[in-house]
């Protein structure tokens, strides 16, 4: 025995509704540095005092 078509339409609608997809990508690398001179640790350094390279290319410093 066949089911009437009106009963199958709601099932087909829900079967074809895709699940919501959310993709997130974040890149944050922490680099620790201790700078010392003959007299001990160097203080009061800023981001401009450092150069970060990735495969030989300079990278921007987002946080310091």
Secondary structure, DSSP 4 states (H G I P E B T S, - for coil): -PPPHHHHHHHHHHHTPPPP---------------EETTEE--S--GGG--EEETTEEE-----
